[in-house]
Amino acid sequence: MFSPLQFQFGTDSAPVIHIIHENDTWLEPLRLELAERALPYAEWFIDDLVLDLTTAPPEGVFYNRMSASSHTRDHRYAWEATRGLMGWLEAHGRRVVNNRRATELEVSKVEQAIALQASGLMTPKTVAVTGPQALRSAAADWSDPFILKPNRGGKGTGVELVRNQAQLDRIVEGFEDYTLDGTVVLQSYIQPADGRVWRLEFVGGNHLYTVSIDAGGGFELCPSDACQVGNAYCPADGRAKFEILDGHHPQELERCLSFLRGAGMEVAAMEAAPDAQGRLRFYDVNINTNYNADAERRQGVERTGMGEIAAFLGRELEVVRAEAKRQKQHAS
């Protein structure tokens, strides 16, 4: 069922911030930041959806936080619903943060790799295959261990470092359960020298900060506090799992910003591993980005992730309200 909040705002109501999501827990830090700034908002919890296409959406700023991993929380069709919702909003000229193009890229590792390479950013060697026999055939051409991931995953779900034939056989035999759309991606394994990968965070088209993440515990690297077993977790070297790099500006930053603009991703995270030459190899992009509050506190950052998102949405709301006022005055 569509959130009843849909019906509380007519097209003549004052514009507000509309948050499109399917994970209540991940939204709590943003709620606190919006409340602190007294910003009006409505939540659109997307699972089952009834959308009357003969009506117009309410006015305001629509922030798309739909997650590629929604199917892992029993919201199997949340992304498919969001895809149509994005088209409806954009057809009516609504201000959408993380638009339909961004939604498409969020759930396709294949399209992400293509778009990243087209922007001049480096990726690991990547091969896309559809079907279990195609996977077996493509894997035969890899002599070294490789990364295997579903085309649509989220949170690192299903990502495996394939080291032997038995591991591959298990995935091939369970192929229909492994991938939602029948497509998987094989990528070269880029092992960073210090065992840590980077996550570049962006808000409103600007680089917020970079997080260094210990990847020794696997590939599910969601930074949200809700995703952690415990914030006390530390790798063997004594460093925290998530560390914010002070003043980090990689040489690839301008290409990242260009990529995000073309992808319609205004609030996003880009994950990369430095190769042996120190060059960043990008392997994942997320629009439903989360932040590790413990890492932010340790670093003493002035601009927290969720605080920046709330401030950005507030500025965009002012723009929308000013335009609505101008149009109303013009009509009278």
PLY file of the C-alpha trace (Angstrom):
ply
format ascii 1.0
element vertex 332
property float x
property float y
property float z
element edge 331
property int vertex1
property int vertex2
end_header
0.00 0.00 0.00
1.23 3.48 -0.80
1.91 5.66 2.20
-1.21 7.63 3.22
1.02 10.68 3.30
0.44 10.81 -0.44
-3.07 12.06 0.22
-2.23 14.69 2.82
-0.73 17.11 0.33
-2.70 18.48 -2.57
-1.08 20.33 -5.43
-2.09 23.63 -3.78
-0.35 22.78 -0.49
2.92 24.38 0.52
5.86 22.41 -0.91
7.65 20.07 1.49
10.52 17.56 1.33
9.31 14.12 0.25
11.57 11.19 1.18
11.19 8.03 -0.90
12.54 4.96 0.91
11.89 1.40 2.13
14.08 1.13 5.24
12.75 2.83 8.35
15.91 2.23 10.39
18.24 3.85 7.88
16.06 6.97 7.83
16.21 7.78 11.54
19.44 9.88 11.45
17.99 12.02 8.65
14.74 12.53 10.56
16.74 13.95 13.47
18.64 16.37 11.22
15.48 17.55 9.46
13.74 18.09 12.80
16.71 20.07 14.13
16.35 22.43 11.16
12.54 22.52 11.44
12.23 21.37 7.83
8.80 20.00 6.84
8.88 16.56 5.27
6.73 13.59 4.34
7.83 9.97 4.06
6.87 7.81 1.11
7.50 4.25 2.22
7.55 2.21 -0.98
6.68 -1.47 -0.94
3.39 -2.34 -2.63
2.32 0.68 -4.64
-0.93 2.04 -6.06
-0.16 5.02 -8.28
-2.98 6.93 -10.01
-1.33 8.21 -13.17
-4.21 10.59 -13.90
-3.29 12.68 -10.85
-0.41 15.10 -10.31
2.20 14.71 -7.55
2.26 17.16 -4.66
4.69 20.05 -4.82
8.09 19.92 -3.18
11.51 18.31 -3.32
11.59 14.54 -3.77
14.63 12.79 -2.30
15.05 9.26 -3.62
16.66 6.93 -1.07
15.49 3.67 -2.59
18.02 0.92 -1.98
19.29 -1.72 -4.38
19.12 -4.16 -1.46
15.39 -3.59 -0.83
14.59 -7.14 -1.97
16.65 -8.51 0.94
14.14 -6.91 3.36
11.07 -8.55 1.78
10.38 -5.51 -0.40
10.82 -7.45 -3.61
9.21 -4.94 -5.95
10.11 -1.68 -4.20
12.70 -0.77 -6.82
10.35 -1.58 -9.72
7.72 0.64 -8.09
10.24 3.44 -7.62
11.24 3.30 -11.27
7.68 4.13 -12.34
7.34 6.68 -9.55
10.43 8.51 -10.81
8.97 8.68 -14.31
5.71 10.09 -12.94
7.45 12.76 -10.88
9.75 13.85 -13.68
6.90 13.95 -16.22
5.22 16.52 -13.95
8.39 18.58 -13.61
8.97 17.90 -9.92
12.37 18.51 -8.35
13.86 15.04 -7.86
17.15 14.39 -6.05
18.65 11.14 -7.41
16.46 10.89 -10.49
15.29 8.09 -12.75
18.69 7.71 -14.40
20.30 7.42 -10.97
17.74 4.78 -10.01
18.59 2.72 -13.08
22.31 2.81 -12.34
21.81 1.99 -8.66
20.57 -1.50 -9.49
22.88 -2.47 -12.35
26.56 -3.19 -11.79
26.85 -3.69 -15.56
25.53 -0.22 -16.40
27.61 1.31 -13.60
30.82 -0.15 -15.05
29.93 1.07 -18.53
29.15 4.59 -17.28
32.25 4.76 -15.09
34.50 3.78 -17.98
32.77 6.25 -20.30
33.58 9.00 -17.78
37.26 8.14 -17.92
37.34 6.45 -14.51
39.15 3.16 -14.12
37.38 -0.03 -13.08
38.69 -3.52 -12.46
38.60 -5.79 -15.50
34.87 -6.52 -15.79
32.93 -9.19 -17.65
29.12 -9.36 -17.60
27.39 -12.70 -18.17
23.76 -13.78 -18.29
22.83 -17.35 -17.46
24.58 -20.12 -15.49
26.35 -21.73 -18.45
27.69 -18.36 -19.58
29.07 -17.89 -16.07
30.83 -21.25 -16.15
32.28 -20.48 -19.58
33.51 -17.01 -18.64
35.02 -18.22 -15.36
37.15 -20.72 -17.27
39.12 -17.79 -18.74
40.17 -16.51 -15.29
43.34 -18.03 -13.85
43.45 -15.88 -10.70
40.80 -15.57 -8.00
38.10 -13.12 -9.10
35.21 -11.20 -7.63
31.73 -12.41 -8.51
28.68 -10.29 -7.78
25.00 -10.18 -8.74
24.15 -7.43 -11.21
21.72 -6.15 -8.59
22.81 -6.59 -5.02
23.18 -3.78 -2.50
25.19 -3.73 0.77
27.65 -6.15 -0.82
25.02 -8.89 -0.80
26.19 -11.91 -2.78
29.67 -10.57 -3.50
32.22 -13.39 -3.30
35.91 -13.85 -3.94
35.91 -17.03 -6.03
39.06 -19.04 -5.37
38.24 -22.57 -6.55
36.02 -24.72 -8.76
33.89 -26.03 -5.89
32.92 -22.49 -4.95
31.99 -21.71 -8.55
29.97 -24.93 -8.87
27.93 -24.02 -5.80
27.02 -20.63 -7.29
26.20 -22.07 -10.72
23.92 -24.70 -9.16
22.08 -22.06 -7.15
22.16 -19.47 -9.93
18.44 -18.61 -9.88
18.64 -17.74 -6.19
21.93 -15.90 -6.59
20.79 -13.26 -9.10
17.47 -11.45 -9.50
17.82 -10.66 -13.20
19.92 -13.56 -14.48
23.04 -11.42 -14.88
26.24 -11.47 -12.85
29.53 -9.60 -13.03
33.04 -11.00 -12.85
35.76 -8.56 -11.85
39.48 -8.71 -11.21
40.27 -8.72 -7.51
42.10 -5.51 -6.65
43.77 -6.16 -3.30
44.82 -2.87 -1.68
48.23 -2.91 -0.05
46.88 -2.02 3.38
43.68 -4.06 3.07
41.48 -0.96 2.99
39.21 0.44 0.30
37.88 3.97 -0.11
34.35 5.31 -0.13
34.00 8.84 -1.50
30.88 10.60 -0.22
29.10 13.33 -2.20
26.19 15.60 -1.24
24.63 18.18 -3.54
27.26 17.67 -6.21
30.14 18.31 -3.78
32.71 15.98 -2.22
31.92 15.72 1.49
34.76 13.44 2.61
36.41 10.09 1.94
36.12 7.06 4.24
38.83 4.42 4.52
37.23 1.02 5.16
38.85 -2.18 6.34
37.70 -4.86 3.89
39.24 -7.82 5.71
35.91 -8.98 7.11
34.18 -9.41 3.75
32.40 -7.31 1.18
29.31 -6.13 3.08
30.65 -2.66 3.79
27.51 -0.66 4.62
28.73 2.15 6.94
25.39 2.70 8.67
25.48 2.13 12.42
22.44 -0.11 11.96
24.50 -2.41 9.72
27.29 -2.95 12.23
27.65 -5.83 14.66
29.07 -3.26 17.03
30.96 -0.02 16.72
33.64 -1.44 19.01
34.80 -3.70 16.18
38.41 -3.08 15.19
40.59 -5.00 12.74
43.74 -6.73 13.92
45.90 -3.66 13.25
43.98 -1.68 15.87
42.51 0.79 13.37
38.77 1.29 13.27
36.81 -0.34 10.46
35.67 3.08 9.21
38.05 6.04 9.25
37.47 9.46 7.67
40.51 10.68 5.76
41.33 14.27 6.63
41.57 16.56 3.58
41.50 13.71 1.10
41.21 14.84 -2.54
42.21 12.07 -4.97
43.30 12.99 -8.47
40.19 11.29 -9.83
37.86 13.66 -7.95
36.89 15.89 -10.88
36.08 12.86 -13.03
33.94 11.52 -10.19
31.99 14.77 -10.03
31.50 14.70 -13.81
30.30 11.10 -13.66
27.78 11.87 -10.91
26.37 14.87 -12.78
25.81 12.75 -15.88
24.26 9.98 -13.80
21.80 12.27 -11.99
23.32 11.23 -8.65
23.31 14.25 -6.33
23.67 12.34 -3.06
25.88 9.32 -3.58
28.89 7.26 -2.57
31.54 5.84 -4.89
33.65 2.89 -3.72
37.12 2.21 -5.09
40.23 0.17 -4.38
43.72 1.56 -5.05
45.71 -0.73 -7.33
49.46 -1.48 -7.11
50.24 1.87 -8.76
47.96 3.78 -6.39
45.33 4.42 -9.06
41.71 4.13 -7.96
39.65 1.35 -9.51
35.95 2.09 -9.02
33.65 -0.88 -8.50
30.43 0.38 -6.92
28.15 3.44 -6.74
25.27 3.93 -4.28
22.57 6.58 -4.10
21.13 5.27 -0.82
24.27 6.32 0.99
24.65 5.99 4.75
27.25 7.31 7.17
29.10 5.95 10.17
28.37 8.29 13.07
31.17 6.82 15.19
33.76 7.64 12.51
32.36 11.17 12.20
32.62 11.69 15.98
36.18 10.36 16.14
37.28 12.66 13.32
35.34 15.60 14.75
33.92 16.54 11.36
31.94 19.77 11.25
29.86 18.69 8.27
28.24 15.33 9.03
26.75 13.30 6.22
23.11 13.42 7.27
23.45 17.03 8.38
24.70 18.00 4.94
21.86 16.12 3.25
19.28 17.90 5.42
20.87 21.29 4.72
21.00 20.57 0.98
17.34 19.50 0.89
16.42 22.63 2.83
18.14 24.85 0.26
16.42 23.04 -2.61
13.06 23.41 -0.86
13.58 27.17 -0.65
14.19 27.26 -4.40
11.01 25.29 -5.10
8.96 27.45 -2.73
10.27 30.66 -4.31
9.32 29.41 -7.77
5.87 28.34 -6.57
5.35 31.80 -5.08
6.49 33.47 -8.30
4.10 31.39 -10.38
1.21 32.11 -8.03
1.85 35.85 -8.21
2.12 35.67 -11.99
-1.19 33.78 -12.23
-2.97 36.41 -10.11
0 1
1 2
2 3
3 4
4 5
5 6
6 7
7 8
8 9
9 10
10 11
11 12
12 13
13 14
14 15
15 16
16 17
17 18
18 19
19 20
20 21
21 22
22 23
23 24
24 25
25 26
26 27
27 28
28 29
29 30
30 31
31 32
32 33
33 34
34 35
35 36
36 37
37 38
38 39
39 40
40 41
41 42
42 43
43 44
44 45
45 46
46 47
47 48
48 49
49 50
50 51
51 52
52 53
53 54
54 55
55 56
56 57
57 58
58 59
59 60
60 61
61 62
62 63
63 64
64 65
65 66
66 67
67 68
68 69
69 70
70 71
71 72
72 73
73 74
74 75
75 76
76 77
77 78
78 79
79 80
80 81
81 82
82 83
83 84
84 85
85 86
86 87
87 88
88 89
89 90
90 91
91 92
92 93
93 94
94 95
95 96
96 97
97 98
98 99
99 100
100 101
101 102
102 103
103 104
104 105
105 106
106 107
107 108
108 109
109 110
110 111
111 112
112 113
113 114
114 115
115 116
116 117
117 118
118 119
119 120
120 121
121 122
122 123
123 124
124 125
125 126
126 127
127 128
128 129
129 130
130 131
131 132
132 133
133 134
134 135
135 136
136 137
137 138
138 139
139 140
140 141
141 142
142 143
143 144
144 145
145 146
146 147
147 148
148 149
149 150
150 151
151 152
152 153
153 154
154 155
155 156
156 157
157 158
158 159
159 160
160 161
161 162
162 163
163 164
164 165
165 166
166 167
167 168
168 169
169 170
170 171
171 172
172 173
173 174
174 175
175 176
176 177
177 178
178 179
179 180
180 181
181 182
182 183
183 184
184 185
185 186
186 187
187 188
188 189
189 190
190 191
191 192
192 193
193 194
194 195
195 196
196 197
197 198
198 199
199 200
200 201
201 202
202 203
203 204
204 205
205 206
206 207
207 208
208 209
209 210
210 211
211 212
212 213
213 214
214 215
215 216
216 217
217 218
218 219
219 220
220 221
221 222
222 223
223 224
224 225
225 226
226 227
227 228
228 229
229 230
230 231
231 232
232 233
233 234
234 235
235 236
236 237
237 238
238 239
239 240
240 241
241 242
242 243
243 244
244 245
245 246
246 247
247 248
248 249
249 250
250 251
251 252
252 253
253 254
254 255
255 256
256 257
257 258
258 259
259 260
260 261
261 262
262 263
263 264
264 265
265 266
266 267
267 268
268 269
269 270
270 271
271 272
272 273
273 274
274 275
275 276
276 277
277 278
278 279
279 280
280 281
281 282
282 283
283 284
284 285
285 286
286 287
287 288
288 289
289 290
290 291
291 292
292 293
293 294
294 295
295 296
296 297
297 298
298 299
299 300
300 301
301 302
302 303
303 304
304 305
305 306
306 307
307 308
308 309
309 310
310 311
311 312
312 313
313 314
314 315
315 316
316 317
317 318
318 319
319 320
320 321
321 322
322 323
323 324
324 325
325 326
326 327
327 328
328 329
329 330
330 331
